[in-house]
């Protein structure tokens, strides 16, 4: 009887331990439930992915905002510069064509010479009569070739920079869209897109756009110097000095950070 009662007592004690909230089995189950997330990740992995997504999202937001601001300024500058340059090109390309007014004046001069020759010979027709056809074909002056070549190239640089800037803005918009809600998938997709952003040289493409636009500025100023020089040498000297000072300032601010790391000039 004693052994049977002891056996019943042990069974009741085991049942009580299983039902008690502080039992070891329920503690183990509770521990497993804390370490296991519904998606099959343990709690430490969840914290890791959560921290990564938080830091990566903050980094991407700052990066995309800075790039979009720079692209907006570039597009505005390219638009204004293209509008100003177009007004110059409209006038300069006419230098490559024969002036119809000048051709009309030449014909009038020839007609007057024919009338004078006719009157001098009293209609006998023995004096040489100037031909109505132009004796020389029109050849544009060299400066007009140079000016139009520089200004059309400058306009092309400006339009190309603005067009690529619009494409980059679309790339950045696609970079931040359609992120999945799950932490693990979100982190993997963000890292995949960021690696592709670097592999396809998007930052390098972005940094070349201001250089391309500034190169267009330089071509415009050189063409302006040539045009003003052909019209008046004094004005040409003034424009040349201004252009040299501007290009010198740009060169100095570009090379200065190479010799002094504390230099605040950060030209692309």
C-alpha positions in Angstrom: 0.0 0.0 0.0 2.8 2.3 0.8 4.5 1.8 -2.5 1.2 2.3 -4.4 0.5 5.6 -2.6 4.0 6.9 -3.3 3.5 6.0 -6.9 0.2 7.9 -7.1 1.8 10.9 -5.3 4.6 11.1 -7.9 2.1 10.9 -10.8 0.0 13.7 -9.2 3.2 15.8 -8.7 4.1 15.3 -12.4 0.6 16.3 -13.5 0.8 19.4 -11.3 4.2 20.4 -12.7 2.9 20.0 -16.3 -0.1 22.2 -15.5 1.8 24.8 -13.5 2.8 28.0 -15.5 6.4 27.9 -14.3 7.2 24.3 -15.4 10.3 23.6 -17.3 8.5 22.2 -20.3 6.3 25.3 -20.7 9.4 27.5 -20.2 11.1 25.7 -23.0 8.1 26.1 -25.3 7.9 29.8 -24.3 11.6 30.2 -25.1 11.2 28.5 -28.5 8.3 30.8 -29.3 10.4 33.8 -28.6 13.3 32.6 -30.7 11.2 31.6 -33.6 9.3 34.1 -35.9 6.4 33.2 -38.1 8.6 33.4 -41.2 11.1 30.9 -40.0 13.7 33.5 -38.7 15.1 33.6 -35.2 14.8 36.7 -33.1 18.4 37.7 -33.6 18.0 37.5 -37.4 14.8 39.5 -37.1 16.6 42.3 -35.2 19.5 42.2 -37.7 17.2 42.5 -40.8 15.1 45.2 -39.0 18.2 47.2 -38.2 19.6 46.8 -41.8 16.3 47.9 -43.4 16.1 50.9 -41.1 19.6 52.1 -41.8 19.4 51.3 -45.5 16.1 53.1 -45.9 17.5 56.2 -44.2 20.6 56.0 -46.4 18.6 55.6 -49.6 16.2 58.4 -48.7 19.1 60.9 -48.2 21.0 59.7 -51.3 18.0 59.8 -53.6 16.9 63.3 -52.2 20.4 64.7 -52.7 20.6 63.3 -56.3 17.2 64.5 -57.2 18.0 68.0 -55.9 21.2 68.1 -58.0 19.4 66.9 -61.1 16.6 69.5 -60.7 19.2 72.3 -60.6 21.0 70.8 -63.6 17.8 70.5 -65.6 16.8 74.1 -64.9 20.3 75.4 -65.8 20.3 73.3 -69.0 16.9 74.7 -70.0 17.9 78.3 -69.4 21.2 77.9 -71.2 19.6 76.1 -74.2 17.1 78.9 -74.5 19.8 81.6 -74.5 22.0 79.7 -76.8 19.2 79.1 -79.3 18.7 82.8 -79.7 22.4 83.1 -80.7 22.3 80.0 -83.0 19.3 81.4 -84.9 21.4 84.4 -85.9 24.8 82.7 -86.4 23.7 79.9 -88.8 22.6 82.6 -91.3 26.3 83.3 -91.7 26.7 80.0 -93.4 24.2 80.9 -96.1 24.3 83.4 -99.0 22.6 86.6 -98.1 19.6 87.0 -100.5 19.6 90.8 -99.9 23.3 90.9 -100.9 22.5 88.8 -104.0 19.8 91.3 -105.0 22.1 94.2 -104.5 24.8 92.5 -106.8 22.2 92.0 -109.5 21.1 95.7 -109.3 24.7 96.8 -109.6 25.1 94.6 -112.7 21.9 96.0 -114.3 23.1 99.5 -113.7 26.5 98.7 -115.3 24.7 97.2 -118.3 22.6 100.3 -118.7 25.7 102.5 -118.4 27.5 100.4 -121.0 24.5 100.6 -123.3 24.3 104.4 -123.0 28.1 104.8 -123.6 28.0 102.9 -126.9 24.7 104.5 -128.0 23.2 101.1 -128.4 25.9 99.8 -130.7 26.6 96.9 -128.4 30.4 97.1 -128.9 31.3 97.6 -125.2 31.6 94.6 -122.9 28.4 93.9 -121.0 28.6 92.5 -117.5 27.0 89.1 -117.1 23.9 88.7 -114.9 25.2 85.5 -113.4 27.3 85.8 -110.3 31.0 85.2 -111.1 31.8 83.6 -107.8 30.0 81.1 -105.7 29.3 81.9 -102.0 31.9 80.7 -99.5 31.2 81.2 -95.8 33.9 82.9 -93.9 36.1 80.7 -91.6 34.9 82.4 -88.4 31.3 81.5 -89.2 32.3 77.8 -89.5 34.0 77.9 -86.2 31.3 79.8 -84.3 28.5 77.6 -85.6 30.5 74.4 -84.9 31.1 75.5 -81.3 27.6 76.7 -80.6 25.8 73.7 -82.1 28.2 71.4 -80.1 27.4 73.5 -77.0 23.7 73.2 -77.6 24.0 69.4 -78.1 25.9 69.1 -74.8 23.2 71.0 -72.9 20.3 69.0 -74.4 22.1 65.7 -73.8 22.8 66.6 -70.2 19.2 67.5 -69.6 17.9 64.3 -71.4 20.2 62.0 -69.3 19.2 63.8 -66.1 15.6 63.0 -66.8 16.5 59.4 -67.3 18.4 59.2 -64.1 15.5 60.7 -62.2 13.3 57.8 -63.6 16.0 55.3 -62.5 16.0 56.7 -59.0 12.2 56.6 -58.8 12.2 52.9 -59.9 15.0 52.2 -57.3 12.7 53.1 -54.4 9.4 51.6 -55.6 7.8 48.2 -55.0 9.7 47.2 -51.9 8.2 44.0 -50.3 6.8 44.1 -46.8 8.7 41.1 -45.3 11.9 42.2 -43.6 14.1 39.5 -45.2 12.7 40.0 -48.7 13.0 43.8 -48.3 16.6 43.6 -47.2 17.6 41.2 -50.0 15.8 43.3 -52.7 17.3 46.6 -51.5 20.9 45.1 -51.5 20.2 43.6 -54.9 19.1 47.0 -56.3 21.9 48.9 -54.6 24.5 46.5 -56.0 23.1 47.0 -59.5 23.1 50.7 -59.0 26.9 50.6 -58.4 27.6 47.9 -60.9 26.0 49.9 -63.7 27.9 53.1 -62.7 24.8 55.3 -62.0 26.8 57.5 -59.6 29.5 58.0 -62.2 26.9 58.9 -64.8 25.3 61.4 -62.5 28.7 63.0 -61.7 29.5 63.5 -65.4 26.3 65.5 -66.2 27.5 68.7 -64.6 30.9 68.3 -66.4 29.1 67.9 -69.7 27.0 71.0 -69.1 30.0 73.0 -68.0 31.9 71.9 -71.1 29.0 73.2 -73.2 29.4 76.6 -71.3 33.1 76.6 -72.3 32.3 76.0 -76.0 29.8 78.8 -76.0 32.2 81.3 -74.5 34.9 80.4 -77.0 32.5 80.8 -79.9 31.4 84.1 -78.5 35.1 85.3 -78.4 35.6 84.3 -82.0 32.4 86.1 -83.2 33.1 89.3 -81.3 36.7 89.3 -82.5 35.5 89.1 -86.2 33.3 92.0 -85.6 35.5 94.3 -83.5 38.9 93.5 -82.1 38.5 95.6 -79.0 35.3 93.8 -78.0 37.0 90.5 -78.8 39.9 91.4 -76.4 37.4 92.1 -73.6 35.5 88.8 -74.2 38.7 86.9 -74.4 40.0 88.2 -71.1 36.7 87.4 -69.4 36.6 83.9 -70.8 40.2 83.2 -69.8 39.5 84.4 -66.2 36.4 82.2 -66.0 38.2 79.1 -67.3 41.1 79.8 -65.1 38.9 80.0 -62.0 37.2 76.8 -63.0 40.5 75.0 -63.4 41.9 76.3 -60.1 38.8 75.3 -58.1 38.9 71.8 -59.8 42.6 71.1 -59.0 42.8 72.8 -55.6 41.4 69.8 -53.6 44.1 67.6 -55.1 46.7 69.7 -53.2 44.8 70.5 -50.1 42.3 68.1 -48.6 40.7 70.8 -46.5 39.7 72.8 -49.6 35.9 73.2 -49.7 35.8 73.2 -53.6 34.4 69.9 -54.7 34.0 70.2 -58.4 32.8 67.0 -60.1 
